[in-house]
Structure formats: structure tokens, C-alpha cells
Amino acid sequence: MYDGCNCGYGGHGMRNFLTKEEKLEILKEYQKNLEEEVKGVKERIKDLEKNN
């Protein structure tokens, strides 16, 4: 849902003006994706440390 662009312009599949609820939902989804990315990075670090 969140494409990482914070330019404020439409044309990225989103309207120009979002409601507060829509912004909140986008931020929550973005946070979830970041947390999953951190989890993946930690797993990768663990794997690399095991192989040394």
C-alpha cells in the first residue's frame, strides 16, 4: 500500500489528499514492513556470524 514516496503528489496510485485515518493506516503498514525488514536483517546477520 505504501510505495515509499512522500512527495505529496498523486499519480502514484493515490489521491493528493488523504484522510487522517488513511494516513494512519499507511503509516502502520509502513511500520510493519520496517519491523519485518529488521527481523530479516537480524536473521541474516545471525547466519553470517554462524558461518565464520
N, CA, C and O atoms as a Maestro MAE file, in Angstrom:
{
 s_m_m2io_version
 :::
 2.0.0
}

f_m_ct {
 s_m_title
 :::
 protein
 m_atom[208] {
  # First column is atom index #
  i_m_mmod_type
  r_m_x_coord
  r_m_y_coord
  r_m_z_coord
  i_m_residue_number
  s_m_chain_name
  s_m_pdb_residue_name
  s_m_pdb_atom_name
  i_m_atomic_number
  :::
  1 25 0.818 -1.189 0.000 1 A "MET " " N  " 7
  2 3 0.000 0.000 0.000 1 A "MET " " CA " 6
  3 2 0.863 1.254 0.000 1 A "MET " " C  " 6
  4 15 0.543 2.215 -0.700 1 A "MET " " O  " 8
  5 25 1.925 1.270 0.750 2 A "TYR " " N  " 7
  6 3 2.808 2.428 0.813 2 A "TYR " " CA " 6
  7 2 3.951 2.213 -0.151 2 A "TYR " " C  " 6
  8 15 4.650 1.202 -0.074 2 A "TYR " " O  " 8
  9 25 4.153 3.163 -1.068 3 A "ASP " " N  " 7
  10 3 5.193 2.974 -2.081 3 A "ASP " " CA " 6
  11 2 6.516 3.639 -1.724 3 A "ASP " " C  " 6
  12 15 7.452 3.621 -2.523 3 A "ASP " " O  " 8
  13 25 6.604 4.231 -0.522 4 A "GLY " " N  " 7
  14 3 7.846 4.837 -0.092 4 A "GLY " " CA " 6
  15 2 8.011 6.276 -0.543 4 A "GLY " " C  " 6
  16 15 8.922 6.965 -0.085 4 A "GLY " " O  " 8
  17 25 7.148 6.739 -1.434 5 A "CYS " " N  " 7
  18 3 7.236 8.111 -1.915 5 A "CYS " " CA " 6
  19 2 6.478 9.030 -0.963 5 A "CYS " " C  " 6
  20 15 5.339 8.752 -0.587 5 A "CYS " " O  " 8
  21 25 7.106 10.090 -0.592 6 A "ASN " " N  " 7
  22 3 6.473 11.036 0.310 6 A "ASN " " CA " 6
  23 2 6.420 12.413 -0.349 6 A "ASN " " C  " 6
  24 15 6.551 13.440 0.317 6 A "ASN " " O  " 8
  25 25 6.224 12.418 -1.679 7 A "CYS " " N  " 7
  26 3 6.308 13.668 -2.410 7 A "CYS " " CA " 6
  27 2 5.038 14.503 -2.304 7 A "CYS " " C  " 6
  28 15 5.069 15.699 -2.592 7 A "CYS " " O  " 8
  29 25 3.928 13.903 -1.899 8 A "GLY " " N  " 7
  30 3 2.693 14.650 -1.748 8 A "GLY " " CA " 6
  31 2 1.889 14.785 -3.020 8 A "GLY " " C  " 6
  32 15 0.833 15.417 -3.023 8 A "GLY " " O  " 8
  33 25 2.370 14.205 -4.091 9 A "TYR " " N  " 7
  34 3 1.665 14.297 -5.364 9 A "TYR " " CA " 6
  35 2 0.934 12.998 -5.657 9 A "TYR " " C  " 6
  36 15 1.361 11.923 -5.237 9 A "TYR " " O  " 8
  37 25 -0.161 13.109 -6.376 10 A "GLY " " N  " 7
  38 3 -0.879 11.924 -6.847 10 A "GLY " " CA " 6
  39 2 -0.096 11.309 -7.987 10 A "GLY " " C  " 6
  40 15 1.066 11.648 -8.210 10 A "GLY " " O  " 8
  41 25 -0.733 10.408 -8.704 11 A "GLY " " N  " 7
  42 3 -0.049 9.780 -9.820 11 A "GLY " " CA " 6
  43 2 0.723 8.548 -9.419 11 A "GLY " " C  " 6
  44 15 1.277 7.851 -10.270 11 A "GLY " " O  " 8
  45 25 0.765 8.275 -8.137 12 A "HIS " " N  " 7
  46 3 1.424 7.067 -7.645 12 A "HIS " " CA " 6
  47 2 0.370 6.063 -7.210 12 A "HIS " " C  " 6
  48 15 0.642 5.178 -6.399 12 A "HIS " " O  " 8
  49 25 -0.829 6.202 -7.749 13 A "GLY " " N  " 7
  50 3 -1.912 5.313 -7.368 13 A "GLY " " CA " 6
  51 2 -2.662 5.792 -6.139 13 A "GLY " " C  " 6
  52 15 -3.508 5.072 -5.609 13 A "GLY " " O  " 8
  53 25 -2.361 6.997 -5.681 14 A "MET " " N  " 7
  54 3 -3.022 7.527 -4.501 14 A "MET " " CA " 6
  55 2 -3.537 8.933 -4.802 14 A "MET " " C  " 6
  56 15 -3.039 9.623 -5.691 14 A "MET " " O  " 8
  57 25 -4.524 9.323 -4.052 15 A "ARG " " N  " 7
  58 3 -5.064 10.668 -4.176 15 A "ARG " " CA " 6
  59 2 -4.097 11.684 -3.590 15 A "ARG " " C  " 6
  60 15 -3.156 11.314 -2.888 15 A "ARG " " O  " 8
  61 25 -4.320 12.955 -3.869 16 A "ASN " " N  " 7
  62 3 -3.479 14.017 -3.325 16 A "ASN " " CA " 6
  63 2 -3.714 14.248 -1.846 16 A "ASN " " C  " 6
  64 15 -2.766 14.502 -1.103 16 A "ASN " " O  " 8
  65 25 -4.960 14.164 -1.405 17 A "PHE " " N  " 7
  66 3 -5.299 14.488 -0.032 17 A "PHE " " CA " 6
  67 2 -5.934 13.284 0.648 17 A "PHE " " C  " 6
  68 15 -7.020 12.843 0.272 17 A "PHE " " O  " 8
  69 25 -5.254 12.768 1.639 18 A "LEU " " N  " 7
  70 3 -5.724 11.595 2.363 18 A "LEU " " CA " 6
  71 2 -6.359 12.030 3.674 18 A "LEU " " C  " 6
  72 15 -6.026 13.073 4.235 18 A "LEU " " O  " 8
  73 25 -7.281 11.204 4.144 19 A "THR " " N  " 7
  74 3 -7.874 11.467 5.452 19 A "THR " " CA " 6
  75 2 -6.873 11.074 6.536 19 A "THR " " C  " 6
  76 15 -5.905 10.359 6.275 19 A "THR " " O  " 8
  77 25 -7.116 11.541 7.730 20 A "LYS " " N  " 7
  78 3 -6.264 11.198 8.869 20 A "LYS " " CA " 6
  79 2 -6.214 9.679 9.049 20 A "LYS " " C  " 6
  80 15 -5.152 9.117 9.316 20 A "LYS " " O  " 8
  81 25 -7.358 9.021 8.905 21 A "GLU " " N  " 7
  82 3 -7.427 7.570 9.069 21 A "GLU " " CA " 6
  83 2 -6.602 6.862 7.997 21 A "GLU " " C  " 6
  84 15 -5.927 5.874 8.286 21 A "GLU " " O  " 8
  85 25 -6.653 7.360 6.767 22 A "GLU " " N  " 7
  86 3 -5.875 6.746 5.688 22 A "GLU " " CA " 6
  87 2 -4.381 6.914 5.941 22 A "GLU " " C  " 6
  88 15 -3.607 5.978 5.742 22 A "GLU " " O  " 8
  89 25 -3.975 8.105 6.381 23 A "LYS " " N  " 7
  90 3 -2.567 8.337 6.696 23 A "LYS " " CA " 6
  91 2 -2.092 7.409 7.807 23 A "LYS " " C  " 6
  92 15 -0.996 6.852 7.738 23 A "LYS " " O  " 8
  93 25 -2.921 7.250 8.826 24 A "LEU " " N  " 7
  94 3 -2.584 6.375 9.946 24 A "LEU " " CA " 6
  95 2 -2.411 4.940 9.477 24 A "LEU " " C  " 6
  96 15 -1.460 4.267 9.877 24 A "LEU " " O  " 8
  97 25 -3.317 4.466 8.637 25 A "GLU " " N  " 7
  98 3 -3.234 3.094 8.128 25 A "GLU " " CA " 6
  99 2 -1.970 2.900 7.302 25 A "GLU " " C  " 6
  100 15 -1.306 1.869 7.414 25 A "GLU " " O  " 8
  101 25 -1.636 3.876 6.480 26 A "ILE " " N  " 7
  102 3 -0.414 3.799 5.670 26 A "ILE " " CA " 6
  103 2 0.812 3.733 6.565 26 A "ILE " " C  " 6
  104 15 1.714 2.928 6.333 26 A "ILE " " O  " 8
  105 25 0.846 4.575 7.583 27 A "LEU " " N  " 7
  106 3 1.993 4.575 8.496 27 A "LEU " " CA " 6
  107 2 2.111 3.266 9.268 27 A "LEU " " C  " 6
  108 15 3.217 2.770 9.482 27 A "LEU " " O  " 8
  109 25 0.983 2.706 9.686 28 A "LYS " " N  " 7
  110 3 1.015 1.418 10.398 28 A "LYS " " CA " 6
  111 2 1.547 0.313 9.496 28 A "LYS " " C  " 6
  112 15 2.332 -0.526 9.939 28 A "LYS " " O  " 8
  113 25 1.131 0.306 8.245 29 A "GLU " " N  " 7
  114 3 1.612 -0.700 7.291 29 A "GLU " " CA " 6
  115 2 3.106 -0.506 7.034 29 A "GLU " " C  " 6
  116 15 3.857 -1.478 6.946 29 A "GLU " " O  " 8
  117 25 3.528 0.731 6.917 30 A "TYR " " N  " 7
  118 3 4.941 1.043 6.720 30 A "TYR " " CA " 6
  119 2 5.767 0.572 7.915 30 A "TYR " " C  " 6
  120 15 6.840 -0.007 7.743 30 A "TYR " " O  " 8
  121 25 5.268 0.821 9.120 31 A "GLN " " N  " 7
  122 3 5.953 0.376 10.335 31 A "GLN " " CA " 6
  123 2 6.079 -1.144 10.349 31 A "GLN " " C  " 6
  124 15 7.138 -1.679 10.677 31 A "GLN " " O  " 8
  125 25 5.009 -1.834 9.995 32 A "LYS " " N  " 7
  126 3 5.032 -3.300 9.962 32 A "LYS " " CA " 6
  127 2 6.096 -3.796 8.979 32 A "LYS " " C  " 6
  128 15 6.843 -4.726 9.284 32 A "LYS " " O  " 8
  129 25 6.161 -3.178 7.811 33 A "ASN " " N  " 7
  130 3 7.158 -3.569 6.816 33 A "ASN " " CA " 6
  131 2 8.570 -3.319 7.318 33 A "ASN " " C  " 6
  132 15 9.461 -4.140 7.100 33 A "ASN " " O  " 8
  133 25 8.783 -2.192 7.987 34 A "LEU " " N  " 7
  134 3 10.111 -1.900 8.539 34 A "LEU " " CA " 6
  135 2 10.503 -2.915 9.607 34 A "LEU " " C  " 6
  136 15 11.644 -3.375 9.643 34 A "LEU " " O  " 8
  137 25 9.558 -3.262 10.474 35 A "GLU " " N  " 7
  138 3 9.845 -4.237 11.531 35 A "GLU " " CA " 6
  139 2 10.184 -5.600 10.937 35 A "GLU " " C  " 6
  140 15 11.060 -6.294 11.451 35 A "GLU " " O  " 8
  141 25 9.505 -5.991 9.864 36 A "GLU " " N  " 7
  142 3 9.812 -7.263 9.211 36 A "GLU " " CA " 6
  143 2 11.176 -7.213 8.527 36 A "GLU " " C  " 6
  144 15 11.897 -8.210 8.495 36 A "GLU " " O  " 8
  145 25 11.524 -6.057 7.984 37 A "GLU " " N  " 7
  146 3 12.841 -5.885 7.380 37 A "GLU " " CA " 6
  147 2 13.931 -6.027 8.430 37 A "GLU " " C  " 6
  148 15 14.939 -6.690 8.186 37 A "GLU " " O  " 8
  149 25 13.747 -5.416 9.595 38 A "VAL " " N  " 7
  150 3 14.715 -5.525 10.693 38 A "VAL " " CA " 6
  151 2 14.862 -6.986 11.111 38 A "VAL " " C  " 6
  152 15 15.973 -7.461 11.348 38 A "VAL " " O  " 8
  153 25 13.751 -7.688 11.201 39 A "LYS " " N  " 7
  154 3 13.801 -9.107 11.566 39 A "LYS " " CA " 6
  155 2 14.628 -9.901 10.550 39 A "LYS " " C  " 6
  156 15 15.431 -10.757 10.922 39 A "LYS " " O  " 8
  157 25 14.423 -9.607 9.276 40 A "GLY " " N  " 7
  158 3 15.191 -10.287 8.232 40 A "GLY " " CA " 6
  159 2 16.673 -9.966 8.305 40 A "GLY " " C  " 6
  160 15 17.508 -10.849 8.107 40 A "GLY " " O  " 8
  161 25 17.004 -8.732 8.583 41 A "VAL " " N  " 7
  162 3 18.403 -8.324 8.706 41 A "VAL " " CA " 6
  163 2 19.053 -9.044 9.883 41 A "VAL " " C  " 6
  164 15 20.178 -9.531 9.770 41 A "VAL " " O  " 8
  165 25 18.356 -9.112 11.002 42 A "LYS " " N  " 7
  166 3 18.906 -9.808 12.178 42 A "LYS " " CA " 6
  167 2 19.150 -11.279 11.879 42 A "LYS " " C  " 6
  168 15 20.169 -11.837 12.286 42 A "LYS " " O  " 8
  169 25 18.214 -11.912 11.166 43 A "GLU " " N  " 7
  170 3 18.392 -13.321 10.802 43 A "GLU " " CA " 6
  171 2 19.598 -13.500 9.891 43 A "GLU " " C  " 6
  172 15 20.365 -14.452 10.042 43 A "GLU " " O  " 8
  173 25 19.761 -12.580 8.946 44 A "ARG " " N  " 7
  174 3 20.892 -12.665 8.016 44 A "ARG " " CA " 6
  175 2 22.216 -12.490 8.752 44 A "ARG " " C  " 6
  176 15 23.180 -13.205 8.480 44 A "ARG " " O  " 8
  177 25 22.264 -11.548 9.676 45 A "ILE " " N  " 7
  178 3 23.465 -11.323 10.476 45 A "ILE " " CA " 6
  179 2 23.811 -12.594 11.262 45 A "ILE " " C  " 6
  180 15 24.968 -13.010 11.307 45 A "ILE " " O  " 8
  181 25 22.791 -13.201 11.878 46 A "LYS " " N  " 7
  182 3 22.999 -14.428 12.643 46 A "LYS " " CA " 6
  183 2 23.579 -15.536 11.762 46 A "LYS " " C  " 6
  184 15 24.508 -16.238 12.161 46 A "LYS " " O  " 8
  185 25 23.019 -15.681 10.564 47 A "ASP " " N  " 7
  186 3 23.510 -16.709 9.629 47 A "ASP " " CA " 6
  187 2 24.951 -16.452 9.243 47 A "ASP " " C  " 6
  188 15 25.761 -17.377 9.194 47 A "ASP " " O  " 8
  189 25 25.274 -15.199 8.970 48 A "LEU " " N  " 7
  190 3 26.651 -14.881 8.567 48 A "LEU " " CA " 6
  191 2 27.631 -15.101 9.713 48 A "LEU " " C  " 6
  192 15 28.751 -15.559 9.489 48 A "LEU " " O  " 8
  193 25 27.225 -14.783 10.930 49 A "GLU " " N  " 7
  194 3 28.108 -14.992 12.088 49 A "GLU " " CA " 6
  195 2 28.329 -16.473 12.347 49 A "GLU " " C  " 6
  196 15 29.410 -16.871 12.781 49 A "GLU " " O  " 8
  197 25 27.316 -17.295 12.086 50 A "LYS " " N  " 7
  198 3 27.458 -18.750 12.267 50 A "LYS " " CA " 6
  199 2 28.472 -19.331 11.312 50 A "LYS " " C  " 6
  200 15 29.203 -20.258 11.659 50 A "LYS " " O  " 8
  201 25 28.518 -18.790 10.115 51 A "ASN " " N  " 7
  202 3 29.386 -19.344 9.069 51 A "ASN " " CA " 6
  203 2 30.822 -18.855 9.149 51 A "ASN " " C  " 6
  204 15 31.632 -19.206 8.291 51 A "ASN " " O  " 8
  205 25 31.157 -18.065 10.141 52 A "ASN " " N  " 7
  206 3 32.538 -17.577 10.293 52 A "ASN " " CA " 6
  207 2 33.314 -18.394 11.267 52 A "ASN " " C  " 6
  208 15 34.489 -18.116 11.508 52 A "ASN " " O  " 8
  :::
 }
 m_bond[207] {
  # First column is bond index #
  i_m_from
  i_m_to
  i_m_order
  :::
  1 1 2 1
  2 2 3 1
  3 3 4 2
  4 3 5 1
  5 5 6 1
  6 6 7 1
  7 7 8 2
  8 7 9 1
  9 9 10 1
  10 10 11 1
  11 11 12 2
  12 11 13 1
  13 13 14 1
  14 14 15 1
  15 15 16 2
  16 15 17 1
  17 17 18 1
  18 18 19 1
  19 19 20 2
  20 19 21 1
  21 21 22 1
  22 22 23 1
  23 23 24 2
  24 23 25 1
  25 25 26 1
  26 26 27 1
  27 27 28 2
  28 27 29 1
  29 29 30 1
  30 30 31 1
  31 31 32 2
  32 31 33 1
  33 33 34 1
  34 34 35 1
  35 35 36 2
  36 35 37 1
  37 37 38 1
  38 38 39 1
  39 39 40 2
  40 39 41 1
  41 41 42 1
  42 42 43 1
  43 43 44 2
  44 43 45 1
  45 45 46 1
  46 46 47 1
  47 47 48 2
  48 47 49 1
  49 49 50 1
  50 50 51 1
  51 51 52 2
  52 51 53 1
  53 53 54 1
  54 54 55 1
  55 55 56 2
  56 55 57 1
  57 57 58 1
  58 58 59 1
  59 59 60 2
  60 59 61 1
  61 61 62 1
  62 62 63 1
  63 63 64 2
  64 63 65 1
  65 65 66 1
  66 66 67 1
  67 67 68 2
  68 67 69 1
  69 69 70 1
  70 70 71 1
  71 71 72 2
  72 71 73 1
  73 73 74 1
  74 74 75 1
  75 75 76 2
  76 75 77 1
  77 77 78 1
  78 78 79 1
  79 79 80 2
  80 79 81 1
  81 81 82 1
  82 82 83 1
  83 83 84 2
  84 83 85 1
  85 85 86 1
  86 86 87 1
  87 87 88 2
  88 87 89 1
  89 89 90 1
  90 90 91 1
  91 91 92 2
  92 91 93 1
  93 93 94 1
  94 94 95 1
  95 95 96 2
  96 95 97 1
  97 97 98 1
  98 98 99 1
  99 99 100 2
  100 99 101 1
  101 101 102 1
  102 102 103 1
  103 103 104 2
  104 103 105 1
  105 105 106 1
  106 106 107 1
  107 107 108 2
  108 107 109 1
  109 109 110 1
  110 110 111 1
  111 111 112 2
  112 111 113 1
  113 113 114 1
  114 114 115 1
  115 115 116 2
  116 115 117 1
  117 117 118 1
  118 118 119 1
  119 119 120 2
  120 119 121 1
  121 121 122 1
  122 122 123 1
  123 123 124 2
  124 123 125 1
  125 125 126 1
  126 126 127 1
  127 127 128 2
  128 127 129 1
  129 129 130 1
  130 130 131 1
  131 131 132 2
  132 131 133 1
  133 133 134 1
  134 134 135 1
  135 135 136 2
  136 135 137 1
  137 137 138 1
  138 138 139 1
  139 139 140 2
  140 139 141 1
  141 141 142 1
  142 142 143 1
  143 143 144 2
  144 143 145 1
  145 145 146 1
  146 146 147 1
  147 147 148 2
  148 147 149 1
  149 149 150 1
  150 150 151 1
  151 151 152 2
  152 151 153 1
  153 153 154 1
  154 154 155 1
  155 155 156 2
  156 155 157 1
  157 157 158 1
  158 158 159 1
  159 159 160 2
  160 159 161 1
  161 161 162 1
  162 162 163 1
  163 163 164 2
  164 163 165 1
  165 165 166 1
  166 166 167 1
  167 167 168 2
  168 167 169 1
  169 169 170 1
  170 170 171 1
  171 171 172 2
  172 171 173 1
  173 173 174 1
  174 174 175 1
  175 175 176 2
  176 175 177 1
  177 177 178 1
  178 178 179 1
  179 179 180 2
  180 179 181 1
  181 181 182 1
  182 182 183 1
  183 183 184 2
  184 183 185 1
  185 185 186 1
  186 186 187 1
  187 187 188 2
  188 187 189 1
  189 189 190 1
  190 190 191 1
  191 191 192 2
  192 191 193 1
  193 193 194 1
  194 194 195 1
  195 195 196 2
  196 195 197 1
  197 197 198 1
  198 198 199 1
  199 199 200 2
  200 199 201 1
  201 201 202 1
  202 202 203 1
  203 203 204 2
  204 203 205 1
  205 205 206 1
  206 206 207 1
  207 207 208 2
  :::
 }
}
